[in-house]
Amino acid sequence: MSPPMLGPLIQAFFLDYLAVQKGLRPSSVKTYRDAVRLFLLFVANDQRRALTRLTVEDLTFDRVRRFLTWLEADRHNHPRTRNHRRAVLVGFFEYLARRLPDHLAVSQQVAAIPVKRVAPPETHFLERDDITALFDRLPTKGPYALRNRVLVLFLYNTGARVQEVADLRVEHLDLETAPRVRLHGKGDKWRLCPLWPQTAVQLRQLLDARPGPADRPVFVSHLGRPLTRFGIYKIVRRLPIGTSSTTAGPRSRLSPHLFRHTSAVHLLEAGVDVNVIRAWLGHVSLETTNRYAEITARMKHAALQLCQPPVPATQTHPRNAVWRDDAALLAWLASL
């Protein structure tokens, strides 16, 4: 019996399993696609065979292991990237095992590949003075001045993910008495986020300048098309932040996600309950939100240490331990 064709299985994995059965969003499906494509190219090169001639039998545990090593050694990917590719392949091989029970042993071996331990990424954010300075520096004239200002204000107000902003449509906005927005987040989940009055006012100005149907995108490019996550990233990279704050990180780290972190930290500093912030940001686990609380606690502790008054010499602890001055105790210890 000839080995099963790989093409139909991959097609069913993406079009049916990921998109329909699991209901993943297009951006998540693309992430799976990139990882699987990279793995298949590695296998084809390792087999010295055309990509179209690969079979399921070519997808071995040894090749998965060497592929993950190759990512770090040759492509110089970060261990987090390696771990992410591994997670994608675990899901892919589990699907193959469901369709082809003979492939179960390989799937179990792939699932047993350990995740590399890596320190969590450092979380950067902007101080309140940096945010104020940023809005003071934003251009007020030009064809895209209003759009960019509203975009930055919306990112800071909502703490939304960049894909949630790219998918935002006019019908998702409620700019009446209690302004709010419905954001379509991870896991096909919707959440409500309140808007500041000034955010609502500037959103109205932006939408009034470009009327149209309710399903039109809120943020568009110069061609009138919806801004992609990459387009939003480019706009943020060009922002005239000019901050010297160490909490903002190096300029190469400026991204839409920086405003998400900033929004979370500022909400915590304002005394908002961590569970409210979790719902605000759309976190599934409270542990994800707690890292912002830890950042704030570290900052307060560091500030406390800097402000601690000097201790008078008379209040310092004695140089020698008390037992060293006890002759009876020393004599007893010597007799042991």
Contacts in CASP RR format, 6 or more apart in sequence:
PFRMAT RR
TARGET T0000
AUTHOR 0000-0000-0000
METHOD contacts of the structure
MODEL  1
MSPPMLGPLIQAFFLDYLAVQKGLRPSSVKTYRDAVRLFLLFVANDQRRA
LTRLTVEDLTFDRVRRFLTWLEADRHNHPRTRNHRRAVLVGFFEYLARRL
PDHLAVSQQVAAIPVKRVAPPETHFLERDDITALFDRLPTKGPYALRNRV
LVLFLYNTGARVQEVADLRVEHLDLETAPRVRLHGKGDKWRLCPLWPQTA
VQLRQLLDARPGPADRPVFVSHLGRPLTRFGIYKIVRRLPIGTSSTTAGP
RSRLSPHLFRHTSAVHLLEAGVDVNVIRAWLGHVSLETTNRYAEITARMK
HAALQLCQPPVPATQTHPRNAVWRDDAALLAWLASL
3 55 0 8 1.000
3 56 0 8 1.000
3 57 0 8 1.000
4 55 0 8 1.000
4 56 0 8 1.000
4 100 0 8 1.000
5 55 0 8 1.000
6 54 0 8 1.000
6 55 0 8 1.000
6 56 0 8 1.000
6 58 0 8 1.000
6 59 0 8 1.000
9 56 0 8 1.000
9 95 0 8 1.000
9 96 0 8 1.000
9 99 0 8 1.000
9 100 0 8 1.000
10 36 0 8 1.000
10 40 0 8 1.000
12 99 0 8 1.000
13 36 0 8 1.000
13 92 0 8 1.000
13 95 0 8 1.000
14 29 0 8 1.000
14 32 0 8 1.000
14 33 0 8 1.000
17 95 0 8 1.000
18 24 0 8 1.000
18 28 0 8 1.000
18 29 0 8 1.000
18 32 0 8 1.000
19 29 0 8 1.000
23 187 0 8 1.000
23 188 0 8 1.000
24 32 0 8 1.000
24 187 0 8 1.000
25 163 0 8 1.000
25 185 0 8 1.000
25 186 0 8 1.000
25 187 0 8 1.000
25 188 0 8 1.000
27 163 0 8 1.000
27 229 0 8 1.000
28 186 0 8 1.000
31 84 0 8 1.000
31 88 0 8 1.000
32 88 0 8 1.000
32 92 0 8 1.000
35 84 0 8 1.000
35 85 0 8 1.000
35 88 0 8 1.000
35 89 0 8 1.000
36 88 0 8 1.000
36 89 0 8 1.000
36 92 0 8 1.000
38 85 0 8 1.000
39 64 0 8 1.000
39 67 0 8 1.000
39 85 0 8 1.000
39 89 0 8 1.000
40 51 0 8 1.000
40 54 0 8 1.000
41 51 0 8 1.000
42 63 0 8 1.000
42 67 0 8 1.000
42 70 0 8 1.000
43 54 0 8 1.000
43 58 0 8 1.000
43 59 0 8 1.000
43 63 0 8 1.000
43 67 0 8 1.000
44 50 0 8 1.000
44 51 0 8 1.000
44 54 0 8 1.000
46 63 0 8 1.000
46 66 0 8 1.000
47 54 0 8 1.000
47 58 0 8 1.000
49 58 0 8 1.000
56 96 0 8 1.000
56 100 0 8 1.000
56 103 0 8 1.000
59 93 0 8 1.000
59 96 0 8 1.000
59 106 0 8 1.000
60 106 0 8 1.000
61 106 0 8 1.000
61 109 0 8 1.000
61 110 0 8 1.000
64 89 0 8 1.000
64 93 0 8 1.000
64 110 0 8 1.000
64 113 0 8 1.000
65 113 0 8 1.000
67 85 0 8 1.000
67 89 0 8 1.000
68 82 0 8 1.000
68 85 0 8 1.000
68 86 0 8 1.000
68 113 0 8 1.000
71 77 0 8 1.000
71 81 0 8 1.000
71 82 0 8 1.000
71 85 0 8 1.000
72 79 0 8 1.000
72 82 0 8 1.000
77 85 0 8 1.000
78 118 0 8 1.000
79 116 0 8 1.000
79 118 0 8 1.000
80 118 0 8 1.000
80 121 0 8 1.000
82 116 0 8 1.000
83 115 0 8 1.000
83 116 0 8 1.000
83 118 0 8 1.000
86 113 0 8 1.000
86 115 0 8 1.000
89 110 0 8 1.000
90 110 0 8 1.000
90 111 0 8 1.000
90 113 0 8 1.000
93 103 0 8 1.000
93 106 0 8 1.000
93 107 0 8 1.000
93 110 0 8 1.000
93 111 0 8 1.000
94 107 0 8 1.000
94 111 0 8 1.000
96 103 0 8 1.000
96 106 0 8 1.000
96 107 0 8 1.000
97 103 0 8 1.000
97 104 0 8 1.000
97 106 0 8 1.000
97 107 0 8 1.000
97 108 0 8 1.000
120 291 0 8 1.000
123 261 0 8 1.000
123 291 0 8 1.000
123 292 0 8 1.000
123 295 0 8 1.000
124 247 0 8 1.000
124 248 0 8 1.000
124 249 0 8 1.000
124 253 0 8 1.000
124 258 0 8 1.000
124 261 0 8 1.000
125 247 0 8 1.000
125 248 0 8 1.000
125 258 0 8 1.000
125 261 0 8 1.000
125 262 0 8 1.000
125 264 0 8 1.000
125 265 0 8 1.000
125 266 0 8 1.000
125 295 0 8 1.000
126 134 0 8 1.000
126 241 0 8 1.000
126 243 0 8 1.000
126 245 0 8 1.000
126 247 0 8 1.000
126 248 0 8 1.000
126 258 0 8 1.000
126 259 0 8 1.000
126 262 0 8 1.000
127 243 0 8 1.000
127 245 0 8 1.000
127 247 0 8 1.000
127 248 0 8 1.000
128 266 0 8 1.000
129 245 0 8 1.000
130 241 0 8 1.000
130 243 0 8 1.000
130 245 0 8 1.000
130 248 0 8 1.000
131 156 0 8 1.000
131 262 0 8 1.000
133 241 0 8 1.000
133 242 0 8 1.000
133 243 0 8 1.000
134 152 0 8 1.000
134 239 0 8 1.000
134 240 0 8 1.000
134 241 0 8 1.000
134 243 0 8 1.000
135 149 0 8 1.000
135 152 0 8 1.000
135 153 0 8 1.000
137 240 0 8 1.000
137 241 0 8 1.000
137 242 0 8 1.000
138 145 0 8 1.000
138 148 0 8 1.000
138 149 0 8 1.000
138 152 0 8 1.000
138 239 0 8 1.000
138 240 0 8 1.000
139 145 0 8 1.000
139 148 0 8 1.000
140 149 0 8 1.000
143 222 0 8 1.000
144 222 0 8 1.000
146 202 0 8 1.000
146 205 0 8 1.000
146 206 0 8 1.000
146 209 0 8 1.000
147 206 0 8 1.000
147 219 0 8 1.000
147 220 0 8 1.000
148 235 0 8 1.000
149 202 0 8 1.000
150 199 0 8 1.000
150 202 0 8 1.000
150 203 0 8 1.000
150 205 0 8 1.000
150 206 0 8 1.000
150 219 0 8 1.000
151 165 0 8 1.000
151 219 0 8 1.000
151 227 0 8 1.000
151 232 0 8 1.000
151 235 0 8 1.000
152 236 0 8 1.000
152 239 0 8 1.000
152 259 0 8 1.000
153 196 0 8 1.000
153 198 0 8 1.000
153 199 0 8 1.000
153 202 0 8 1.000
154 160 0 8 1.000
154 165 0 8 1.000
154 199 0 8 1.000
154 203 0 8 1.000
155 165 0 8 1.000
155 236 0 8 1.000
155 256 0 8 1.000
155 259 0 8 1.000
155 260 0 8 1.000
155 263 0 8 1.000
156 259 0 8 1.000
156 262 0 8 1.000
156 263 0 8 1.000
157 193 0 8 1.000
157 195 0 8 1.000
157 196 0 8 1.000
157 199 0 8 1.000
157 263 0 8 1.000
158 181 0 8 1.000
158 183 0 8 1.000
158 193 0 8 1.000
158 195 0 8 1.000
158 263 0 8 1.000
158 280 0 8 1.000
159 193 0 8 1.000
159 259 0 8 1.000
159 260 0 8 1.000
159 263 0 8 1.000
159 264 0 8 1.000
159 280 0 8 1.000
159 281 0 8 1.000
160 168 0 8 1.000
160 183 0 8 1.000
160 193 0 8 1.000
160 260 0 8 1.000
161 185 0 8 1.000
161 186 0 8 1.000
161 256 0 8 1.000
161 257 0 8 1.000
161 260 0 8 1.000
162 229 0 8 1.000
162 232 0 8 1.000
162 233 0 8 1.000
162 255 0 8 1.000
162 256 0 8 1.000
162 257 0 8 1.000
163 185 0 8 1.000
163 229 0 8 1.000
164 183 0 8 1.000
164 184 0 8 1.000
164 185 0 8 1.000
165 219 0 8 1.000
165 227 0 8 1.000
165 232 0 8 1.000
165 256 0 8 1.000
166 219 0 8 1.000
166 226 0 8 1.000
166 227 0 8 1.000
166 228 0 8 1.000
166 229 0 8 1.000
166 232 0 8 1.000
167 184 0 8 1.000
168 181 0 8 1.000
168 183 0 8 1.000
168 217 0 8 1.000
168 218 0 8 1.000
168 219 0 8 1.000
169 214 0 8 1.000
169 215 0 8 1.000
169 216 0 8 1.000
169 217 0 8 1.000
169 218 0 8 1.000
170 207 0 8 1.000
170 212 0 8 1.000
170 213 0 8 1.000
170 214 0 8 1.000
170 215 0 8 1.000
170 216 0 8 1.000
170 217 0 8 1.000
170 218 0 8 1.000
171 214 0 8 1.000
171 215 0 8 1.000
172 181 0 8 1.000
172 182 0 8 1.000
172 183 0 8 1.000
172 184 0 8 1.000
172 218 0 8 1.000
173 179 0 8 1.000
173 181 0 8 1.000
173 203 0 8 1.000
173 207 0 8 1.000
173 218 0 8 1.000
174 180 0 8 1.000
174 181 0 8 1.000
174 182 0 8 1.000
175 195 0 8 1.000
175 200 0 8 1.000
175 203 0 8 1.000
175 204 0 8 1.000
178 194 0 8 1.000
179 194 0 8 1.000
179 195 0 8 1.000
179 196 0 8 1.000
179 197 0 8 1.000
179 199 0 8 1.000
179 200 0 8 1.000
180 192 0 8 1.000
180 193 0 8 1.000
180 194 0 8 1.000
180 195 0 8 1.000
181 192 0 8 1.000
181 193 0 8 1.000
181 195 0 8 1.000
182 190 0 8 1.000
182 191 0 8 1.000
182 192 0 8 1.000
183 190 0 8 1.000
183 191 0 8 1.000
183 192 0 8 1.000
183 193 0 8 1.000
184 190 0 8 1.000
185 191 0 8 1.000
185 282 0 8 1.000
186 282 0 8 1.000
186 284 0 8 1.000
189 282 0 8 1.000
191 279 0 8 1.000
191 280 0 8 1.000
191 282 0 8 1.000
193 280 0 8 1.000
195 203 0 8 1.000
203 218 0 8 1.000
206 218 0 8 1.000
207 218 0 8 1.000
210 216 0 8 1.000
210 220 0 8 1.000
217 225 0 8 1.000
217 226 0 8 1.000
217 227 0 8 1.000
219 226 0 8 1.000
219 227 0 8 1.000
219 232 0 8 1.000
220 226 0 8 1.000
220 227 0 8 1.000
221 227 0 8 1.000
221 231 0 8 1.000
227 235 0 8 1.000
229 256 0 8 1.000
232 256 0 8 1.000
233 255 0 8 1.000
233 256 0 8 1.000
236 254 0 8 1.000
236 255 0 8 1.000
236 256 0 8 1.000
236 258 0 8 1.000
236 259 0 8 1.000
237 254 0 8 1.000
237 255 0 8 1.000
239 254 0 8 1.000
241 248 0 8 1.000
241 251 0 8 1.000
241 254 0 8 1.000
242 251 0 8 1.000
248 254 0 8 1.000
248 258 0 8 1.000
260 281 0 8 1.000
261 292 0 8 1.000
263 280 0 8 1.000
263 281 0 8 1.000
264 277 0 8 1.000
264 281 0 8 1.000
264 289 0 8 1.000
264 292 0 8 1.000
265 292 0 8 1.000
265 295 0 8 1.000
265 296 0 8 1.000
267 276 0 8 1.000
267 277 0 8 1.000
267 280 0 8 1.000
268 274 0 8 1.000
268 277 0 8 1.000
268 292 0 8 1.000
268 293 0 8 1.000
268 296 0 8 1.000
269 296 0 8 1.000
272 280 0 8 1.000
274 286 0 8 1.000
274 289 0 8 1.000
274 290 0 8 1.000
274 292 0 8 1.000
274 293 0 8 1.000
275 286 0 8 1.000
277 289 0 8 1.000
277 292 0 8 1.000
278 286 0 8 1.000
278 288 0 8 1.000
278 289 0 8 1.000
281 289 0 8 1.000
283 289 0 8 1.000
323 329 0 8 1.000
323 330 0 8 1.000
324 330 0 8 1.000
END
